Amino acid sequence: MPQFLYPLLLLACPIGMGLMMWLMMRGGSHPSRRNESASTPTELDELRKEIAELRSAQATRKDTHETLQN
């Protein structure tokens, strides 16, 4: 009995990995839903404005930090 157990233990990892790869490939075959990441021009404008505000705030903090360092 133990002589059959060793090869089974050695093959457990590759067989499990192959099974997981097969299951992941099967999961990708479902038809994809509508692309929800597509943004409207209004959303893009709002995001660009928010990025500009964050960059401005970051620059202000950096200037304040440099002033305090000196």
N, CA, C and O atoms as a Tripos MOL2 file, in Angstrom:
@<TRIPOS>MOLECULE
protein
  280   279    70     0     0
PROTEIN
NO_CHARGES

@<TRIPOS>ATOM
      1 N           0.8090   -1.2110    0.0000 N.3       1 MET1
      2 CA          0.0000    0.0000    0.0000 C.3       1 MET1
      3 C           0.8500    1.2720    0.0000 C.2       1 MET1
      4 O           0.5740    2.1680   -0.7980 O.2       1 MET1
      5 N           1.8770    1.3960    0.8610 N.am      2 PRO2
      6 CA          2.6650    2.6280    0.8660 C.3       2 PRO2
      7 C           3.3470    2.9180   -0.4720 C.2       2 PRO2
      8 O           3.5680    4.0850   -0.7980 O.2       2 PRO2
      9 N           3.6920    1.8750   -1.2670 N.am      3 GLN3
     10 CA          4.3560    2.1350   -2.5420 C.3       3 GLN3
     11 C           3.4310    2.8580   -3.5140 C.2       3 GLN3
     12 O           3.9250    3.5110   -4.4330 O.2       3 GLN3
     13 N           2.1190    2.7720   -3.3540 N.am      4 PHE4
     14 CA          1.1770    3.4950   -4.2100 C.3       4 PHE4
     15 C           0.9240    4.9120   -3.6970 C.2       4 PHE4
     16 O           0.5120    5.7950   -4.4490 O.2       4 PHE4
     17 N           1.1750    5.1090   -2.4240 N.am      5 LEU5
     18 CA          0.9180    6.4060   -1.8140 C.3       5 LEU5
     19 C           1.9510    7.4530   -2.2300 C.2       5 LEU5
     20 O           1.5880    8.6110   -2.4340 O.2       5 LEU5
     21 N           3.2110    7.0880   -2.3610 N.am      6 TYR6
     22 CA          4.2560    8.0490   -2.7050 C.3       6 TYR6
     23 C           4.0560    8.6730   -4.0850 C.2       6 TYR6
     24 O           4.1240    9.8970   -4.2000 O.2       6 TYR6
     25 N           3.8120    7.8900   -5.1350 N.am      7 PRO7
     26 CA          3.5670    8.5310   -6.4430 C.3       7 PRO7
     27 C           2.3170    9.4080   -6.4320 C.2       7 PRO7
     28 O           2.2730   10.4450   -7.0940 O.2       7 PRO7
     29 N           1.3130    8.9910   -5.6830 N.am      8 LEU8
     30 CA          0.0920    9.7910   -5.5860 C.3       8 LEU8
     31 C           0.3830   11.1340   -4.9310 C.2       8 LEU8
     32 O          -0.1250   12.1620   -5.3780 O.2       8 LEU8
     33 N           1.1910   11.1350   -3.8820 N.am      9 LEU9
     34 CA          1.5610   12.3840   -3.2170 C.3       9 LEU9
     35 C           2.3960   13.2700   -4.1360 C.2       9 LEU9
     36 O           2.2350   14.4900   -4.1320 O.2       9 LEU9
     37 N           3.2850   12.6690   -4.9210 N.am     10 LEU10
     38 CA          4.1130   13.4440   -5.8410 C.3      10 LEU10
     39 C           3.2910   14.0570   -6.9690 C.2      10 LEU10
     40 O           3.6330   15.1300   -7.4660 O.2      10 LEU10
     41 N           2.2250   13.4000   -7.3780 N.am     11 LEU11
     42 CA          1.3970   13.8980   -8.4730 C.3      11 LEU11
     43 C           0.2710   14.8110   -8.0010 C.2      11 LEU11
     44 O          -0.3980   15.4340   -8.8250 O.2      11 LEU11
     45 N           0.0520   14.9000   -6.7060 N.am     12 ALA12
     46 CA         -1.0640   15.7020   -6.1920 C.3      12 ALA12
     47 C          -0.9250   17.1720   -6.5770 C.2      12 ALA12
     48 O          -1.9110   17.7920   -6.9760 O.2      12 ALA12
     49 N           0.2580   17.7370   -6.4700 N.am     13 CYS13
     50 CA          0.4480   19.1540   -6.7870 C.3      13 CYS13
     51 C           0.2670   19.4310   -8.2800 C.2      13 CYS13
     52 O          -0.5010   20.3300   -8.6220 O.2      13 CYS13
     53 N           0.9310   18.7110   -9.1850 N.am     14 PRO14
     54 CA          0.7260   19.0040  -10.6090 C.3      14 PRO14
     55 C          -0.7050   18.7620  -11.0730 C.2      14 PRO14
     56 O          -1.2310   19.5100  -11.8980 O.2      14 PRO14
     57 N          -1.3290   17.7230  -10.5440 N.am     15 ILE15
     58 CA         -2.7190   17.4540  -10.9330 C.3      15 ILE15
     59 C          -3.6260   18.5620  -10.4210 C.2      15 ILE15
     60 O          -4.5070   19.0240  -11.1460 O.2      15 ILE15
     61 N          -3.4220   18.9920   -9.1880 N.am     16 GLY16
     62 CA         -4.2200   20.0930   -8.6380 C.3      16 GLY16
     63 C          -4.0100   21.3840   -9.4060 C.2      16 GLY16
     64 O          -4.9640   22.1230   -9.6470 O.2      16 GLY16
     65 N          -2.7750   21.6640   -9.7930 N.am     17 MET17
     66 CA         -2.4810   22.8720  -10.5580 C.3      17 MET17
     67 C          -3.1430   22.8090  -11.9300 C.2      17 MET17
     68 O          -3.7200   23.7960  -12.3870 O.2      17 MET17
     69 N          -3.0640   21.6620  -12.5830 N.am     18 GLY18
     70 CA         -3.7190   21.4960  -13.8800 C.3      18 GLY18
     71 C          -5.2210   21.6700  -13.7750 C.2      18 GLY18
     72 O          -5.8380   22.2860  -14.6430 O.2      18 GLY18
     73 N          -5.8100   21.1360  -12.7240 N.am     19 LEU19
     74 CA         -7.2500   21.2830  -12.5090 C.3      19 LEU19
     75 C          -7.6210   22.7470  -12.3110 C.2      19 LEU19
     76 O          -8.6190   23.2110  -12.8620 O.2      19 LEU19
     77 N          -6.8330   23.4740  -11.5340 N.am     20 MET20
     78 CA         -7.1220   24.8960  -11.3190 C.3      20 MET20
     79 C          -6.9910   25.6940  -12.6100 C.2      20 MET20
     80 O          -7.8070   26.5760  -12.8790 O.2      20 MET20
     81 N          -5.9720   25.3940  -13.4090 N.am     21 MET21
     82 CA         -5.8110   26.0960  -14.6840 C.3      21 MET21
     83 C          -6.9960   25.8220  -15.5980 C.2      21 MET21
     84 O          -7.5000   26.7300  -16.2590 O.2      21 MET21
     85 N          -7.4360   24.5860  -15.6330 N.am     22 TRP22
     86 CA         -8.5780   24.2180  -16.4760 C.3      22 TRP22
     87 C          -9.8360   24.9450  -16.0110 C.2      22 TRP22
     88 O         -10.6040   25.4440  -16.8340 O.2      22 TRP22
     89 N         -10.0510   25.0070  -14.7000 N.am     23 LEU23
     90 CA        -11.2340   25.6950  -14.1720 C.3      23 LEU23
     91 C         -11.1850   27.1890  -14.4650 C.2      23 LEU23
     92 O         -12.2160   27.7910  -14.7620 O.2      23 LEU23
     93 N         -10.0040   27.7940  -14.3850 N.am     24 MET24
     94 CA         -9.8930   29.2240  -14.6800 C.3      24 MET24
     95 C         -10.1440   29.5020  -16.1570 C.2      24 MET24
     96 O         -10.7590   30.5100  -16.5040 O.2      24 MET24
     97 N          -9.6740   28.6190  -17.0230 N.am     25 MET25
     98 CA         -9.9190   28.8090  -18.4560 C.3      25 MET25
     99 C         -11.4000   28.6570  -18.7720 C.2      25 MET25
    100 O         -11.9280   29.3770  -19.6200 O.2      25 MET25
    101 N         -12.0680   27.7410  -18.1090 N.am     26 ARG26
    102 CA        -13.5020   27.5640  -18.3270 C.3      26 ARG26
    103 C         -14.2680   28.7880  -17.8600 C.2      26 ARG26
    104 O         -15.2480   29.1790  -18.4950 O.2      26 ARG26
    105 N         -13.8440   29.3980  -16.7680 N.am     27 GLY27
    106 CA        -14.5160   30.5820  -16.2430 C.3      27 GLY27
    107 C         -14.4170   31.7610  -17.1780 C.2      27 GLY27
    108 O         -15.2990   32.6200  -17.1690 O.2      27 GLY27
    109 N         -13.3790   31.8340  -17.9830 N.am     28 GLY28
    110 CA        -13.2020   32.9370  -18.9120 C.3      28 GLY28
    111 C         -14.0050   32.7970  -20.1900 C.2      28 GLY28
    112 O         -14.0160   33.7140  -21.0110 O.2      28 GLY28
    113 N         -14.6830   31.6610  -20.3790 N.am     29 SER29
    114 CA        -15.4120   31.4450  -21.6260 C.3      29 SER29
    115 C         -16.8240   32.0160  -21.5970 C.2      29 SER29
    116 O         -17.5170   31.9970  -22.6140 O.2      29 SER29
    117 N         -17.2540   32.5190  -20.4550 N.am     30 HIS30
    118 CA        -18.5860   33.1170  -20.3790 C.3      30 HIS30
    119 C         -18.6100   34.4100  -21.1750 C.2      30 HIS30
    120 O         -17.6120   35.1310  -21.2130 O.2      30 HIS30
    121 N         -19.7330   34.7140  -21.8110 N.am     31 PRO31
    122 CA        -19.8000   35.9850  -22.5470 C.3      31 PRO31
    123 C         -19.6230   37.1550  -21.5940 C.2      31 PRO31
    124 O         -20.2140   37.1920  -20.5150 O.2      31 PRO31
    125 N         -18.8110   38.0970  -22.0020 N.am     32 SER32
    126 CA        -18.5310   39.2360  -21.1290 C.3      32 SER32
    127 C         -19.7080   40.1960  -21.1210 C.2      32 SER32
    128 O         -20.4430   40.3390  -22.0970 O.2      32 SER32
    129 N         -19.8490   40.8380  -19.9900 N.am     33 ARG33
    130 CA        -20.9100   41.8400  -19.8680 C.3      33 ARG33
    131 C         -20.4950   43.1120  -20.5670 C.2      33 ARG33
    132 O         -19.3640   43.2530  -21.0320 O.2      33 ARG33
    133 N         -21.4230   44.0220  -20.6300 N.am     34 ARG34
    134 CA        -21.1590   45.3220  -21.2330 C.3      34 ARG34
    135 C         -19.9950   45.9800  -20.5070 C.2      34 ARG34
    136 O         -19.8600   45.8510  -19.2910 O.2      34 ARG34
    137 N         -19.1710   46.6730  -21.2450 N.am     35 ASN35
    138 CA        -18.0090   47.3400  -20.6580 C.3      35 ASN35
    139 C         -18.4860   48.4580  -19.7370 C.2      35 ASN35
    140 O         -18.9340   49.5100  -20.1910 O.2      35 ASN35
    141 N         -18.3800   48.2070  -18.4410 N.am     36 GLU36
    142 CA        -18.8700   49.1770  -17.4640 C.3      36 GLU36
    143 C         -17.8430   50.2590  -17.1680 C.2      36 GLU36
    144 O         -18.1550   51.2400  -16.4920 O.2      36 GLU36
    145 N         -16.6310   50.0940  -17.6600 N.am     37 SER37
    146 CA        -15.6100   51.0900  -17.3710 C.3      37 SER37
    147 C         -15.6460   52.2550  -18.3540 C.2      37 SER37
    148 O         -14.9190   53.2340  -18.1820 O.2      37 SER37
    149 N         -16.4840   52.1560  -19.3780 N.am     38 ALA38
    150 CA        -16.5820   53.2580  -20.3380 C.3      38 ALA38
    151 C         -17.2080   54.4570  -19.6420 C.2      38 ALA38
    152 O         -18.2880   54.3540  -19.0610 O.2      38 ALA38
    153 N         -16.5300   55.5840  -19.7030 N.am     39 SER39
    154 CA        -16.9930   56.7830  -19.0160 C.3      39 SER39
    155 C         -17.5530   57.7720  -20.0180 C.2      39 SER39
    156 O         -17.1330   57.8350  -21.1730 O.2      39 SER39
    157 N         -18.5000   58.5300  -19.5410 N.am     40 THR40
    158 CA        -19.0550   59.5840  -20.3780 C.3      40 THR40
    159 C         -18.1120   60.7780  -20.3480 C.2      40 THR40
    160 O         -17.2910   60.8900  -19.4380 O.2      40 THR40
    161 N         -18.2150   61.6750  -21.3300 N.am     41 PRO41
    162 CA        -17.3450   62.8630  -21.3220 C.3      41 PRO41
    163 C         -17.4900   63.6920  -20.0490 C.2      41 PRO41
    164 O         -16.5150   64.2780  -19.5780 O.2      41 PRO41
    165 N         -18.6970   63.7440  -19.4900 N.am     42 THR42
    166 CA        -18.9050   64.5030  -18.2520 C.3      42 THR42
    167 C         -18.1140   63.8790  -17.1080 C.2      42 THR42
    168 O         -17.4770   64.5860  -16.3270 O.2      42 THR42
    169 N         -18.1560   62.5570  -17.0120 N.am     43 GLU43
    170 CA        -17.4030   61.8820  -15.9610 C.3      43 GLU43
    171 C         -15.9080   62.1190  -16.1290 C.2      43 GLU43
    172 O         -15.1930   62.3380  -15.1510 O.2      43 GLU43
    173 N         -15.4430   62.0740  -17.3670 N.am     44 LEU44
    174 CA        -14.0200   62.3150  -17.6110 C.3      44 LEU44
    175 C         -13.6190   63.7250  -17.2130 C.2      44 LEU44
    176 O         -12.5540   63.9260  -16.6300 O.2      44 LEU44
    177 N         -14.4630   64.7020  -17.5210 N.am     45 ASP45
    178 CA        -14.1630   66.0870  -17.1360 C.3      45 ASP45
    179 C         -14.1040   66.2310  -15.6220 C.2      45 ASP45
    180 O         -13.2250   66.9070  -15.0890 O.2      45 ASP45
    181 N         -15.0540   65.5840  -14.9250 N.am     46 GLU46
    182 CA        -15.0630   65.6530  -13.4630 C.3      46 GLU46
    183 C         -13.8090   65.0060  -12.8870 C.2      46 GLU46
    184 O         -13.2190   65.5240  -11.9390 O.2      46 GLU46
    185 N         -13.4020   63.8750  -13.4590 N.am     47 LEU47
    186 CA        -12.2040   63.1970  -12.9680 C.3      47 LEU47
    187 C         -10.9490   64.0190  -13.2350 C.2      47 LEU47
    188 O         -10.0520   64.0740  -12.3930 O.2      47 LEU47
    189 N         -10.8810   64.6510  -14.3910 N.am     48 ARG48
    190 CA         -9.7260   65.5070  -14.6910 C.3      48 ARG48
    191 C          -9.6540   66.6820  -13.7230 C.2      48 ARG48
    192 O          -8.5710   67.0710  -13.2860 O.2      48 ARG48
    193 N         -10.8090   67.2400  -13.3930 N.am     49 LYS49
    194 CA        -10.8550   68.3540  -12.4450 C.3      49 LYS49
    195 C         -10.3780   67.8860  -11.0680 C.2      49 LYS49
    196 O          -9.6160   68.5810  -10.3970 O.2      49 LYS49
    197 N         -10.8330   66.7090  -10.6610 N.am     50 GLU50
    198 CA        -10.4320   66.1760   -9.3630 C.3      50 GLU50
    199 C          -8.9240   65.9050   -9.3260 C.2      50 GLU50
    200 O          -8.2740   66.1650   -8.3130 O.2      50 GLU50
    201 N          -8.3760   65.3930  -10.4080 N.am     51 ILE51
    202 CA         -6.9330   65.1460  -10.4740 C.3      51 ILE51
    203 C          -6.1640   66.4500  -10.3550 C.2      51 ILE51
    204 O          -5.1600   66.5190   -9.6470 O.2      51 ILE51
    205 N          -6.6300   67.4840  -11.0420 N.am     52 ALA52
    206 CA         -5.9620   68.7890  -10.9670 C.3      52 ALA52
    207 C          -5.9960   69.3280   -9.5420 C.2      52 ALA52
    208 O          -5.0030   69.8740   -9.0620 O.2      52 ALA52
    209 N          -7.1350   69.1770   -8.8620 N.am     53 GLU53
    210 CA         -7.2460   69.6430   -7.4740 C.3      53 GLU53
    211 C          -6.2970   68.8730   -6.5610 C.2      53 GLU53
    212 O          -5.6450   69.4610   -5.6990 O.2      53 GLU53
    213 N          -6.2200   67.5630   -6.7510 N.am     54 LEU54
    214 CA         -5.3340   66.7510   -5.9160 C.3      54 LEU54
    215 C          -3.8670   67.1010   -6.1480 C.2      54 LEU54
    216 O          -3.0780   67.1520   -5.2040 O.2      54 LEU54
    217 N          -3.5090   67.3390   -7.3970 N.am     55 ARG55
    218 CA         -2.1240   67.7250   -7.6880 C.3      55 ARG55
    219 C          -1.7950   69.0750   -7.0680 C.2      55 ARG55
    220 O          -0.6910   69.2800   -6.5630 O.2      55 ARG55
    221 N          -2.7450   69.9860   -7.1070 N.am     56 SER56
    222 CA         -2.5370   71.3010   -6.5090 C.3      56 SER56
    223 C          -2.3550   71.1740   -4.9970 C.2      56 SER56
    224 O          -1.4650   71.7950   -4.4170 O.2      56 SER56
    225 N          -3.2010   70.3690   -4.3710 N.am     57 ALA57
    226 CA         -3.0900   70.1710   -2.9270 C.3      57 ALA57
    227 C          -1.7660   69.5030   -2.5760 C.2      57 ALA57
    228 O          -1.1440   69.8440   -1.5700 O.2      57 ALA57
    229 N          -1.3370   68.5640   -3.3920 N.am     58 GLN58
    230 CA         -0.0720   67.8830   -3.1460 C.3      58 GLN58
    231 C           1.0950   68.8590   -3.2620 C.2      58 GLN58
    232 O           2.0230   68.8120   -2.4540 O.2      58 GLN58
    233 N           1.0580   69.7350   -4.2500 N.am     59 ALA59
    234 CA          2.1260   70.7270   -4.4200 C.3      59 ALA59
    235 C           2.1570   71.6810   -3.2320 C.2      59 ALA59
    236 O           3.2320   72.0570   -2.7640 O.2      59 ALA59
    237 N           0.9850   72.0730   -2.7450 N.am     60 THR60
    238 CA          0.9110   72.9660   -1.5900 C.3      60 THR60
    239 C           1.5230   72.3010   -0.3660 C.2      60 THR60
    240 O           2.2810   72.9320    0.3710 O.2      60 THR60
    241 N           1.2000   71.0290   -0.1450 N.am     61 ARG61
    242 CA          1.7600   70.3130    0.9980 C.3      61 ARG61
    243 C           3.2710   70.1800    0.8720 C.2      61 ARG61
    244 O           3.9950   70.3000    1.8610 O.2      61 ARG61
    245 N           3.7430   69.9320   -0.3400 N.am     62 LYS62
    246 CA          5.1800   69.7950   -0.5490 C.3      62 LYS62
    247 C           5.8900   71.1060   -0.2390 C.2      62 LYS62
    248 O           6.9410   71.1090    0.4010 O.2      62 LYS62
    249 N           5.3150   72.2270   -0.6930 N.am     63 ASP63
    250 CA          5.9120   73.5340   -0.4080 C.3      63 ASP63
    251 C           5.9290   73.8060    1.0900 C.2      63 ASP63
    252 O           6.9200   74.3040    1.6240 O.2      63 ASP63
    253 N           4.8360   73.4790    1.7660 N.am     64 THR64
    254 CA          4.7510   73.6840    3.2110 C.3      64 THR64
    255 C           5.7910   72.8300    3.9270 C.2      64 THR64
    256 O           6.4460   73.2930    4.8610 O.2      64 THR64
    257 N           5.9370   71.5990    3.4930 N.am     65 HIS65
    258 CA          6.9110   70.6920    4.1060 C.3      65 HIS65
    259 C           8.3320   71.2170    3.9160 C.2      65 HIS65
    260 O           9.1350   71.1850    4.8480 O.2      65 HIS65
    261 N           8.6450   71.7000    2.7160 N.am     66 GLU66
    262 CA          9.9830   72.2330    2.4540 C.3      66 GLU66
    263 C          10.2440   73.4850    3.2820 C.2      66 GLU66
    264 O          11.3640   73.7030    3.7420 O.2      66 GLU66
    265 N           9.2150   74.3070    3.4730 N.am     67 THR67
    266 CA          9.3620   75.5180    4.2780 C.3      67 THR67
    267 C           9.6440   75.1470    5.7280 C.2      67 THR67
    268 O          10.4850   75.7720    6.3740 O.2      67 THR67
    269 N           8.9540   74.1470    6.2390 N.am     68 LEU68
    270 CA          9.1560   73.7240    7.6200 C.3      68 LEU68
    271 C          10.5180   73.0620    7.8110 C.2      68 LEU68
    272 O          11.0870   73.1390    8.9000 O.2      68 LEU68
    273 N          11.0430   72.4240    6.7910 N.am     69 GLN69
    274 CA         12.3470   71.7720    6.8720 C.3      69 GLN69
    275 C          13.4670   72.7980    7.0060 C.2      69 GLN69
    276 O          14.4770   72.5360    7.6590 O.2      69 GLN69
    277 N          13.2910   73.9590    6.3900 N.am     70 ASN70
    278 CA         14.3470   74.9830    6.4050 C.3      70 ASN70
    279 C          14.1800   75.8620    7.5690 C.2      70 ASN70
    280 O          14.9690   76.7880    7.7610 O.2      70 ASN70
@<TRIPOS>BOND
     1     1     2 1
     2     2     3 1
     3     3     4 2
     4     3     5 am
     5     5     6 1
     6     6     7 1
     7     7     8 2
     8     7     9 am
     9     9    10 1
    10    10    11 1
    11    11    12 2
    12    11    13 am
    13    13    14 1
    14    14    15 1
    15    15    16 2
    16    15    17 am
    17    17    18 1
    18    18    19 1
    19    19    20 2
    20    19    21 am
    21    21    22 1
    22    22    23 1
    23    23    24 2
    24    23    25 am
    25    25    26 1
    26    26    27 1
    27    27    28 2
    28    27    29 am
    29    29    30 1
    30    30    31 1
    31    31    32 2
    32    31    33 am
    33    33    34 1
    34    34    35 1
    35    35    36 2
    36    35    37 am
    37    37    38 1
    38    38    39 1
    39    39    40 2
    40    39    41 am
    41    41    42 1
    42    42    43 1
    43    43    44 2
    44    43    45 am
    45    45    46 1
    46    46    47 1
    47    47    48 2
    48    47    49 am
    49    49    50 1
    50    50    51 1
    51    51    52 2
    52    51    53 am
    53    53    54 1
    54    54    55 1
    55    55    56 2
    56    55    57 am
    57    57    58 1
    58    58    59 1
    59    59    60 2
    60    59    61 am
    61    61    62 1
    62    62    63 1
    63    63    64 2
    64    63    65 am
    65    65    66 1
    66    66    67 1
    67    67    68 2
    68    67    69 am
    69    69    70 1
    70    70    71 1
    71    71    72 2
    72    71    73 am
    73    73    74 1
    74    74    75 1
    75    75    76 2
    76    75    77 am
    77    77    78 1
    78    78    79 1
    79    79    80 2
    80    79    81 am
    81    81    82 1
    82    82    83 1
    83    83    84 2
    84    83    85 am
    85    85    86 1
    86    86    87 1
    87    87    88 2
    88    87    89 am
    89    89    90 1
    90    90    91 1
    91    91    92 2
    92    91    93 am
    93    93    94 1
    94    94    95 1
    95    95    96 2
    96    95    97 am
    97    97    98 1
    98    98    99 1
    99    99   100 2
   100    99   101 am
   101   101   102 1
   102   102   103 1
   103   103   104 2
   104   103   105 am
   105   105   106 1
   106   106   107 1
   107   107   108 2
   108   107   109 am
   109   109   110 1
   110   110   111 1
   111   111   112 2
   112   111   113 am
   113   113   114 1
   114   114   115 1
   115   115   116 2
   116   115   117 am
   117   117   118 1
   118   118   119 1
   119   119   120 2
   120   119   121 am
   121   121   122 1
   122   122   123 1
   123   123   124 2
   124   123   125 am
   125   125   126 1
   126   126   127 1
   127   127   128 2
   128   127   129 am
   129   129   130 1
   130   130   131 1
   131   131   132 2
   132   131   133 am
   133   133   134 1
   134   134   135 1
   135   135   136 2
   136   135   137 am
   137   137   138 1
   138   138   139 1
   139   139   140 2
   140   139   141 am
   141   141   142 1
   142   142   143 1
   143   143   144 2
   144   143   145 am
   145   145   146 1
   146   146   147 1
   147   147   148 2
   148   147   149 am
   149   149   150 1
   150   150   151 1
   151   151   152 2
   152   151   153 am
   153   153   154 1
   154   154   155 1
   155   155   156 2
   156   155   157 am
   157   157   158 1
   158   158   159 1
   159   159   160 2
   160   159   161 am
   161   161   162 1
   162   162   163 1
   163   163   164 2
   164   163   165 am
   165   165   166 1
   166   166   167 1
   167   167   168 2
   168   167   169 am
   169   169   170 1
   170   170   171 1
   171   171   172 2
   172   171   173 am
   173   173   174 1
   174   174   175 1
   175   175   176 2
   176   175   177 am
   177   177   178 1
   178   178   179 1
   179   179   180 2
   180   179   181 am
   181   181   182 1
   182   182   183 1
   183   183   184 2
   184   183   185 am
   185   185   186 1
   186   186   187 1
   187   187   188 2
   188   187   189 am
   189   189   190 1
   190   190   191 1
   191   191   192 2
   192   191   193 am
   193   193   194 1
   194   194   195 1
   195   195   196 2
   196   195   197 am
   197   197   198 1
   198   198   199 1
   199   199   200 2
   200   199   201 am
   201   201   202 1
   202   202   203 1
   203   203   204 2
   204   203   205 am
   205   205   206 1
   206   206   207 1
   207   207   208 2
   208   207   209 am
   209   209   210 1
   210   210   211 1
   211   211   212 2
   212   211   213 am
   213   213   214 1
   214   214   215 1
   215   215   216 2
   216   215   217 am
   217   217   218 1
   218   218   219 1
   219   219   220 2
   220   219   221 am
   221   221   222 1
   222   222   223 1
   223   223   224 2
   224   223   225 am
   225   225   226 1
   226   226   227 1
   227   227   228 2
   228   227   229 am
   229   229   230 1
   230   230   231 1
   231   231   232 2
   232   231   233 am
   233   233   234 1
   234   234   235 1
   235   235   236 2
   236   235   237 am
   237   237   238 1
   238   238   239 1
   239   239   240 2
   240   239   241 am
   241   241   242 1
   242   242   243 1
   243   243   244 2
   244   243   245 am
   245   245   246 1
   246   246   247 1
   247   247   248 2
   248   247   249 am
   249   249   250 1
   250   250   251 1
   251   251   252 2
   252   251   253 am
   253   253   254 1
   254   254   255 1
   255   255   256 2
   256   255   257 am
   257   257   258 1
   258   258   259 1
   259   259   260 2
   260   259   261 am
   261   261   262 1
   262   262   263 1
   263   263   264 2
   264   263   265 am
   265   265   266 1
   266   266   267 1
   267   267   268 2
   268   267   269 am
   269   269   270 1
   270   270   271 1
   271   271   272 2
   272   271   273 am
   273   273   274 1
   274   274   275 1
   275   275   276 2
   276   275   277 am
   277   277   278 1
   278   278   279 1
   279   279   280 2
@<TRIPOS>SUBSTRUCTURE
     1 MET1         2 RESIDUE 1 A MET
     2 PRO2         6 RESIDUE 1 A PRO
     3 GLN3        10 RESIDUE 1 A GLN
     4 PHE4        14 RESIDUE 1 A PHE
     5 LEU5        18 RESIDUE 1 A LEU
     6 TYR6        22 RESIDUE 1 A TYR
     7 PRO7        26 RESIDUE 1 A PRO
     8 LEU8        30 RESIDUE 1 A LEU
     9 LEU9        34 RESIDUE 1 A LEU
    10 LEU10       38 RESIDUE 1 A LEU
    11 LEU11       42 RESIDUE 1 A LEU
    12 ALA12       46 RESIDUE 1 A ALA
    13 CYS13       50 RESIDUE 1 A CYS
    14 PRO14       54 RESIDUE 1 A PRO
    15 ILE15       58 RESIDUE 1 A ILE
    16 GLY16       62 RESIDUE 1 A GLY
    17 MET17       66 RESIDUE 1 A MET
    18 GLY18       70 RESIDUE 1 A GLY
    19 LEU19       74 RESIDUE 1 A LEU
    20 MET20       78 RESIDUE 1 A MET
    21 MET21       82 RESIDUE 1 A MET
    22 TRP22       86 RESIDUE 1 A TRP
    23 LEU23       90 RESIDUE 1 A LEU
    24 MET24       94 RESIDUE 1 A MET
    25 MET25       98 RESIDUE 1 A MET
    26 ARG26      102 RESIDUE 1 A ARG
    27 GLY27      106 RESIDUE 1 A GLY
    28 GLY28      110 RESIDUE 1 A GLY
    29 SER29      114 RESIDUE 1 A SER
    30 HIS30      118 RESIDUE 1 A HIS
    31 PRO31      122 RESIDUE 1 A PRO
    32 SER32      126 RESIDUE 1 A SER
    33 ARG33      130 RESIDUE 1 A ARG
    34 ARG34      134 RESIDUE 1 A ARG
    35 ASN35      138 RESIDUE 1 A ASN
    36 GLU36      142 RESIDUE 1 A GLU
    37 SER37      146 RESIDUE 1 A SER
    38 ALA38      150 RESIDUE 1 A ALA
    39 SER39      154 RESIDUE 1 A SER
    40 THR40      158 RESIDUE 1 A THR
    41 PRO41      162 RESIDUE 1 A PRO
    42 THR42      166 RESIDUE 1 A THR
    43 GLU43      170 RESIDUE 1 A GLU
    44 LEU44      174 RESIDUE 1 A LEU
    45 ASP45      178 RESIDUE 1 A ASP
    46 GLU46      182 RESIDUE 1 A GLU
    47 LEU47      186 RESIDUE 1 A LEU
    48 ARG48      190 RESIDUE 1 A ARG
    49 LYS49      194 RESIDUE 1 A LYS
    50 GLU50      198 RESIDUE 1 A GLU
    51 ILE51      202 RESIDUE 1 A ILE
    52 ALA52      206 RESIDUE 1 A ALA
    53 GLU53      210 RESIDUE 1 A GLU
    54 LEU54      214 RESIDUE 1 A LEU
    55 ARG55      218 RESIDUE 1 A ARG
    56 SER56      222 RESIDUE 1 A SER
    57 ALA57      226 RESIDUE 1 A ALA
    58 GLN58      230 RESIDUE 1 A GLN
    59 ALA59      234 RESIDUE 1 A ALA
    60 THR60      238 RESIDUE 1 A THR
    61 ARG61      242 RESIDUE 1 A ARG
    62 LYS62      246 RESIDUE 1 A LYS
    63 ASP63      250 RESIDUE 1 A ASP
    64 THR64      254 RESIDUE 1 A THR
    65 HIS65      258 RESIDUE 1 A HIS
    66 GLU66      262 RESIDUE 1 A GLU
    67 THR67      266 RESIDUE 1 A THR
    68 LEU68      270 RESIDUE 1 A LEU
    69 GLN69      274 RESIDUE 1 A GLN
    70 ASN70      278 RESIDUE 1 A ASN
